Amino acid sequence: MFEGKDMVAHVQPVYQYSVDEADIIIRVNDWWIAFAKENNAAVLDEPSVVGHAVWDFIADEPTRMLYKEIHEQVRKSGIPITVPFRCDSPTLKRFMQLTIGKNPRGQLLYESSLIRAVPQARCAVLDSQQKRSNAFLTMCSFCKRSLVEPSGWLEMENISLKLRQYERQTVPELRYTVCPVCVNQLRVSKQ
């Protein structure tokens, strides 16, 4: 027989926030706030987020448009949509899953969970504290691959070698979009 004090329950965090019919954030949970703090985004506390449009926190138009399509589909069908994405830190590759569903009041609930995390060599381009140059690097909002011409969309470890960014004092600014592979995968998942 197991004694209660010897059993440790492992709770898998679920990062949640809700948006109303006008896509205004109406609630974030404690896990979401803790995740923001852990990732040097302490400015994304509850008072700074709740009451603002979710679109205010998505940097690029292609990602906003894709999420708007997902919102429309979920609101019409009532069927949740689940999409994979990466949320990397300078030292971790984090493979996550996002489910967007609808409640009876028409609000959308975003639920993200960590699937797995893999250590990676320190990646200066993902460090928000790093000094930035005038150059820019285009990164996919979902898979975190980046566009390096003429090579195409590359994983972060290949980009570091190709650009030799660790030899510089500054790293490029990041500009986000959605790569063609992710656009196709996300559109297929909505059908």
Secondary structure, DSSP 8 states (H G I E B T S, - for coil): ---GGG-------EEEEEE-TT-BEEEE-HHHHHHHHHTT-TT--HHHHTTSBGGGG---HHHHHHHHHHHHHHHHH---EEEEEE---SSEEEEEEEEEEE-TTS-EEEEEEEEEEEE----GGG-TTS-EEEEEEEEETTT--EEETTTEEE-HHHHHHHHTGGGSSSEEEEEEE--HHHHHHHHHHT-
